[in-house]
């Protein structure tokens, strides 16, 4: 699976997350290396770096600055699902690596 030039928006997120339906992720991929910039909602600017396996699962690390001016960092594992219309839905399990180090789940869907 290749995520290059795909755009995703958040559909659901745990209450302790910073992303929302206003957050947009712009993915780039070269080989199995994934990068993304993201912003929107409470996120001023964010970046992620990940590795994609043969099944399209992503093991990633992320960091961003939120509207409160805090730098937030975390880890995330993402599992793809192909929707009937061909778009990708990502099921994510994440954990903060700073702050309260809590964990959560989110769902992203590709925008065509």
C-alpha positions as CSV (number, residue, x, y, z in Angstrom):
1,X,0.0,0.0,0.0
2,X,1.3,3.4,-0.9
3,X,0.1,6.6,0.9
4,X,2.0,9.1,-1.3
5,X,0.0,12.3,-1.9
6,X,-3.0,11.1,0.1
7,X,-4.8,13.5,2.4
8,X,-6.6,12.3,5.6
9,X,-9.0,14.0,8.1
10,X,-9.8,12.9,11.6
11,X,-13.2,11.2,12.0
12,X,-13.0,10.2,15.6
13,X,-10.5,10.7,18.4
14,X,-10.2,10.0,22.2
15,X,-11.0,12.9,24.5
16,X,-7.3,13.2,25.5
17,X,-6.2,13.7,21.9
18,X,-5.3,17.1,20.3
19,X,-6.6,16.3,16.7
20,X,-10.2,16.9,15.6
21,X,-12.3,16.9,12.4
22,X,-10.5,20.2,11.5
23,X,-7.1,18.5,11.4
24,X,-5.7,17.5,8.0
25,X,-2.8,15.2,7.3
26,X,-0.8,15.4,4.0
27,X,1.0,12.1,3.5
28,X,4.2,11.5,1.4
29,X,5.9,8.1,1.0
30,X,9.2,7.0,-0.6
31,X,9.7,3.3,-0.4
32,X,8.5,2.2,3.0
33,X,9.2,5.6,4.6
34,X,6.2,7.8,5.4
35,X,6.2,11.5,6.3
36,X,3.3,13.9,6.9
37,X,2.7,17.5,7.8
38,X,-0.6,18.2,9.7
39,X,-2.5,21.1,11.1
40,X,-5.9,22.4,11.9
41,X,-8.2,22.7,14.9
42,X,-6.0,22.8,18.0
43,X,-2.9,21.9,16.0
44,X,-0.7,24.8,14.8
45,X,1.9,22.7,13.1
46,X,2.8,19.0,13.2
47,X,5.0,16.3,11.6
48,X,5.0,12.6,11.6
49,X,7.6,10.0,10.5
50,X,6.7,6.4,10.0
51,X,7.6,3.0,8.5
52,X,5.0,1.2,6.4
53,X,5.0,-2.6,6.4
54,X,3.8,-5.0,3.5
55,X,0.2,-4.9,4.8
56,X,0.1,-1.1,4.9
57,X,0.3,-0.9,8.7
58,X,2.2,2.2,9.9
59,X,4.5,2.4,12.9
60,X,5.0,6.2,13.5
61,X,6.3,8.9,15.8
62,X,4.7,12.4,15.8
63,X,5.2,15.8,17.3
64,X,3.3,19.0,17.1
65,X,2.7,22.4,18.6
66,X,-0.9,23.0,19.8
67,X,-2.8,26.3,20.2
68,X,-1.7,26.4,23.9
69,X,1.9,26.6,22.7
70,X,2.8,23.2,24.0
71,X,5.0,20.8,22.1
72,X,3.4,17.4,22.2
73,X,5.1,14.1,21.1
74,X,3.8,10.5,20.7
75,X,3.9,7.1,19.1
76,X,1.1,5.6,17.0
77,X,0.3,2.3,15.3
78,X,-2.1,2.6,12.4
79,X,-4.0,-0.2,10.5
80,X,-5.6,0.5,7.1
81,X,-9.0,-0.5,5.9
82,X,-10.1,-0.1,2.3
83,X,-13.6,1.3,2.1
84,X,-16.2,0.3,-0.5
85,X,-15.5,3.5,-2.5
86,X,-11.7,2.8,-2.6
87,X,-10.7,5.3,0.1
88,X,-8.5,4.3,3.0
89,X,-9.7,4.4,6.6
90,X,-6.9,4.3,9.3
91,X,-7.6,2.8,12.7
92,X,-5.0,4.2,15.1
93,X,-3.8,3.4,18.6
94,X,-1.6,6.1,20.0
95,X,0.2,7.2,23.2
96,X,1.7,10.5,24.3
97,X,5.4,10.3,25.1
98,X,5.3,13.5,27.1
99,X,2.7,15.1,29.4
100,X,0.5,12.6,31.1
101,X,1.6,9.8,28.7
102,X,-2.0,8.6,28.3
103,X,-3.1,6.6,25.3
104,X,-6.1,6.8,23.0
105,X,-7.6,5.7,19.7
106,X,-8.5,7.7,16.6
107,X,-9.9,7.1,13.1
108,X,-8.8,8.9,10.0
109,X,-10.4,8.8,6.5
110,X,-8.9,9.7,3.2
111,X,-10.3,12.7,1.4
112,X,-10.6,12.3,-2.4
